[in-house]
Amino acid sequence: MPQQPMPNIELPDGLEPQYVNFVRIAHTASEFIMDFSLLLPGITQPQVDSRLVMSPTAAKLFLRALTENLKRYEANFGEISVPGSHTLADDLFRPNDQPKGS
């Protein structure tokens, strides 16, 4: 299957980039919903800065493109290290009765 040419995408004047470090992902049978936020210490209810809604096919193609770009990035700049055994998900989905750090 031949690749389609990349469309010429126009950025609107005044488009403000948003720095995010947290994404909440949900899905239905027909779409993936990604809410992006900036999560900072002391902020208990971060505001959603951007919401992306994609079809499952578009989400899978996005994953493929992101994976390929991460490989290229690491080839140029070295491996990206990720936290070891403790993750943000551990904190978010820990039962309430479990002490922090367990």
Secondary structure as GFF3:
##gff-version 3
##sequence-region A 1 102
A	DSSP	beta_strand	22	27	.	.	.	ID=ss1
A	DSSP	beta_strand	32	37	.	.	.	ID=ss2
A	DSSP	beta_strand	48	54	.	.	.	ID=ss3
A	DSSP	alpha_helix	56	77	.	.	.	ID=ss4
A	DSSP	alpha_helix	88	92	.	.	.	ID=ss5
###
